[in-house]
Amino acid sequence: MPGRPMLHEMEALVRANGGDGWVFTMVADGMAMTEVAKALGCSRPYVYSWINAGGEERKRGYQEARKLSAAAKEEQGEEILTDLHKNRPVGGLESSDVSLAVARSNYAKWQAEIRDRENYGGKGQIAVNVSIGSLHLDALRARGPRTAVAVPVEEPVLELAPAEVVIQDELESEEEDIHELLS
């Protein structure tokens, strides 16, 4: 790292304070990386550069410290709610104070979950996307091809007289009606 004087200064500071363990202790205590960077006198991205420049051993140390910080984050979430109870004003708590404390506590618990899913992660949530249309099509395909079945249809048979006979019958009945009227 000959061309990186700031990294050399940071390495010297870390060695003077006990080595990598000093930095990893701050991380394991749940300190934000911005606060770690302030303690080292650099920016947050530069801390990550220092971690990556240290090789696999330093990266493993950082990951282990981050995993340990999950316990600290869980404790922070509990402390937020405990402090709210201990420091409540004489007139009682306002709903906005309670809502803010609950949100901060949930955020701390969420940080614990993402830092150590094995011990603090909830049951894995599975995203399910269901399309009723595709399920219906799958069911139709699974049923197999449809075959047409001939079903006999019984219809009532109406016997109709030929049109000439019907007309002749009507004419004869009209003539009879006229004869009766005249007589």
Wavefront OBJ file of the C-alpha trace (Angstrom):
o trace
v 0.000 0.000 0.000
v 2.769 2.425 -0.817
v 0.528 4.972 -2.563
v -2.082 5.188 0.186
v -0.776 7.312 3.043
v -4.175 7.664 4.724
v -4.536 3.902 4.866
v -1.072 3.706 6.493
v -2.140 6.259 9.099
v -5.282 4.301 9.787
v -3.319 1.046 10.123
v -0.979 2.753 12.617
v -3.942 4.046 14.644
v -5.564 0.612 14.688
v -2.293 -1.055 15.781
v -1.774 1.557 18.513
v -5.228 0.789 19.915
v -4.936 -2.991 19.950
v -5.218 -4.028 16.306
v -8.155 -5.156 14.215
v -9.948 -6.347 17.350
v -10.374 -2.728 18.474
v -12.327 -1.880 15.322
v -14.269 -5.128 15.387
v -15.229 -4.552 19.025
v -16.841 -1.257 18.034
v -18.726 -3.038 15.243
v -19.764 -5.901 17.561
v -21.064 -3.365 20.090
v -23.570 -2.238 17.467
v -21.856 1.037 16.691
v -22.864 2.507 13.351
v -20.134 2.395 10.725
v -20.260 6.203 10.585
v -19.279 6.302 14.272
v -16.504 3.756 13.690
v -15.208 5.959 10.869
v -15.196 9.014 13.177
v -13.170 7.058 15.743
v -10.680 6.173 13.001
v -10.615 9.725 11.622
v -11.823 8.816 8.129
v -14.953 8.333 6.060
v -17.253 5.328 6.188
v -16.289 4.117 2.674
v -12.647 4.299 3.701
v -13.317 1.915 6.598
v -14.666 -0.583 4.083
v -11.560 -0.061 1.956
v -9.436 -0.807 5.030
v -11.448 -3.989 5.679
v -11.021 -5.165 2.069
v -7.307 -4.272 2.037
v -6.767 -6.563 5.039
v -7.462 -9.746 3.129
v -9.747 -12.654 3.937
v -8.842 -12.761 7.626
v -9.937 -9.156 8.187
v -13.090 -9.693 6.131
v -13.980 -12.754 8.246
v -13.300 -10.761 11.416
v -15.609 -7.991 10.234
v -18.376 -10.458 9.303
v -18.108 -12.134 12.705
v -18.234 -8.752 14.473
v -21.270 -7.775 12.406
v -22.974 -11.027 13.365
v -22.199 -10.378 17.039
v -23.658 -6.886 16.705
v -27.090 -8.461 16.231
v -27.273 -9.099 19.985
v -26.399 -5.453 20.638
v -29.129 -4.314 18.238
v -31.681 -6.555 19.931
v -30.703 -5.070 23.299
v -30.998 -1.559 21.860
v -34.558 -2.318 20.795
v -35.424 -3.491 24.285
v -33.701 -0.479 25.892
v -35.736 1.937 23.778
v -38.984 0.544 25.159
v -37.657 0.253 28.707
v -36.436 3.859 28.653
v -39.818 4.987 27.407
v -41.457 3.346 30.410
v -38.889 4.623 32.941
v -38.803 8.197 31.642
v -42.486 8.748 31.046
v -43.677 12.253 31.880
v -45.945 13.011 34.831
v -48.933 13.635 32.575
v -48.514 10.296 30.819
v -47.252 9.294 27.438
v -48.537 10.708 24.199
v -49.456 8.249 21.466
v -46.862 9.827 19.165
v -44.113 9.092 21.725
v -45.196 5.469 21.950
v -45.429 5.123 18.162
v -41.953 6.569 17.705
v -40.459 4.291 20.370
v -42.109 1.216 18.872
v -40.851 2.144 15.392
v -37.298 2.657 16.691
v -37.437 -0.631 18.603
v -38.724 -2.506 15.552
v -35.955 -0.965 13.451
v -33.326 -2.182 15.929
v -34.851 -5.666 15.870
v -34.861 -5.597 12.071
v -31.169 -4.707 12.116
v -30.562 -7.706 14.392
v -32.415 -9.928 11.927
v -30.392 -8.858 8.907
v -27.104 -9.117 10.777
v -27.723 -12.630 12.097
v -30.600 -14.360 10.339
v -29.730 -17.682 11.894
v -30.424 -16.520 15.455
v -32.646 -13.456 15.047
v -34.327 -13.935 11.708
v -37.992 -14.718 11.713
v -39.469 -17.506 9.754
v -38.570 -16.976 6.149
v -41.275 -15.302 4.204
v -42.000 -16.795 0.856
v -43.405 -14.649 -1.881
v -46.189 -16.407 -3.736
v -47.650 -15.186 -6.981
v -50.814 -17.018 -7.989
v -52.569 -16.559 -11.285
v -56.044 -18.067 -11.276
v -56.088 -18.073 -15.067
v -52.901 -20.120 -15.325
v -54.135 -22.525 -12.610
v -57.338 -23.049 -14.581
v -55.422 -23.698 -17.802
v -53.108 -26.126 -15.983
v -56.123 -28.017 -14.647
v -57.632 -28.247 -18.125
v -54.342 -29.522 -19.548
v -53.991 -32.078 -16.756
v -57.473 -33.415 -17.472
v -56.413 -34.420 -20.951
v -58.055 -34.000 -24.332
v -61.823 -33.837 -24.443
v -63.739 -36.232 -26.650
v -67.150 -35.496 -28.071
v -69.919 -37.808 -26.947
v -73.072 -38.155 -29.023
v -76.105 -37.946 -26.797
v -79.371 -39.010 -28.361
v -81.968 -36.280 -28.167
v -85.583 -37.258 -28.135
v -87.799 -34.577 -29.512
v -91.572 -34.803 -29.645
v -92.786 -35.469 -33.154
v -95.551 -33.242 -34.433
v -97.524 -34.533 -37.322
v -98.622 -31.730 -39.535
v -101.189 -31.939 -42.203
v -100.254 -30.682 -45.650
v -101.018 -26.990 -46.148
v -103.713 -27.595 -48.806
v -105.713 -29.834 -46.476
v -105.574 -27.270 -43.672
v -106.747 -24.486 -45.944
v -109.567 -26.680 -47.421
v -110.768 -27.597 -43.911
v -110.874 -23.954 -42.932
v -112.844 -23.004 -46.029
v -115.403 -25.765 -45.453
v -115.929 -24.721 -41.852
v -116.421 -21.105 -42.912
v -119.012 -22.170 -45.514
v -120.897 -24.136 -42.884
v -120.882 -21.101 -40.590
v -122.316 -18.953 -43.408
v -125.055 -21.525 -44.171
v -126.113 -21.619 -40.573
v -126.320 -17.867 -40.410
v -128.460 -17.720 -43.547
v -130.825 -20.349 -42.469
l 1 2 3 4 5 6 7 8 9 10 11 12 13 14 15 16 17 18 19 20 21 22 23 24 25 26 27 28 29 30 31 32 33 34 35 36 37 38 39 40 41 42 43 44 45 46 47 48 49 50 51 52 53 54 55 56 57 58 59 60 61 62 63 64 65 66 67 68 69 70 71 72 73 74 75 76 77 78 79 80 81 82 83 84 85 86 87 88 89 90 91 92 93 94 95 96 97 98 99 100 101 102 103 104 105 106 107 108 109 110 111 112 113 114 115 116 117 118 119 120 121 122 123 124 125 126 127 128 129 130 131 132 133 134 135 136 137 138 139 140 141 142 143 144 145 146 147 148 149 150 151 152 153 154 155 156 157 158 159 160 161 162 163 164 165 166 167 168 169 170 171 172 173 174 175 176 177 178 179 180 181 182 183
